[in-house]
Amino acid sequence: MVLTQNDILEILRHYNLGIYKSSKPMKHGHAAFAFLIQTTKGKFLLKEYSLHGRIHAIDLNRREFQAKVLEKLNDHGLTMPHLIRTKTGRLHIDYRNSRIFIQQYIEGRSVKRLTDAQSIQLAKIVGKINLILNKINYGKEYESTEKKRFDNLNKLYKIRNIDLPKKRDELYTHYNHFNFRMLKRALTHNDIRGDNIIVHKNKVRSVIDWDDLRETAVSYDLGVMIYGFFVRGSGVNEKQIKIFLKEYQKYIYFNDEEKKATYYFALLRILEVIAFFQWKKSKLKSDKYADKAMLFLARRYVSLEKFGLERFISLFSHR
């Protein structure tokens, strides 16, 4: 459902957010529509999730936990998009077959590529996040296993001359040789990429969109970031990875097994995103954007694969 101005006014009656001034739709994610709202008390982001189909299971206990995690990060001086509670203390309202959440809007924009200075800034922020989240207790519902991620890759198919099923099988062989006892596990964001960081006045200000918060190998979280910011079809940005990792390891130091795992998790993440676009195309039949995105991602996979494990490990600084 696309919310009208009258809908938004009705929703705001449940909050102490001042007097409505304006609203506009924002670029939405895969699960939600988003609206930027301005009131006399500032700017806020309204997210609307459909209560139909698979999106129906929006776990409110997870939302409460997510809110506490973001409050904890803010308490430690990190700027995070904390969720706004209603007049009755709830984190959401249900409105016309949609579940509504409102969060503080953080001024800035997302970026696909980072400068050297921004790479250092992001490393500091994420390093601090990892340290703080490592001390937070969580229940079994947040535990995960990276092995399950391969279940979503069963329907991968070739893209031009790139044999993705074969690459998936080769990657799974490497995965089976991990020494998992050597991999640090903690609550992690799991999706830090260009769309999910905010840059303001050329400085990385915040990490947003915490919907995928869960316990996982910290090396997986790092692999997602490295793929997202520093790997292109044209090559791997060796210089910026070094800059990023040097700063990051002031907070979280990786052993040799974690360095290896980070490389393979970065490759795994690329296949996961390709699998999503292939699933999306199967539903929409014709999706030119999905075709371009899949080819672009497949070339990034090949680029990182050619870069090689040993060369990748050499990018980590040593104590």
Protein Blocks (a to p, Z undefined) as FASTA:
>chain_A
ZZdfklmmmmmmmpcebjafbdcdddddfkbccdddddfkbccddddddfehjllmpcfk
lmmmmmmmmmmmmmnopacddddddfkopabdceehiacddddddeddddfbdcfklmmm
mmmmmmmmmmmmmmpccdfklgccfklmmmmmmmgccehjacfklmmmmmmmmmmmpcfk
lpccdddeklacfklccceehiafbdchjllgccddfklmmmmmmmmmmccfkbccfklm
mmmmmmmmmmmccdfklmmmmmmmmmmmmmmmmmmmmmmmmmnopafklmmmmmmmmmmm
mmmmmnommlmmmmpccZZ
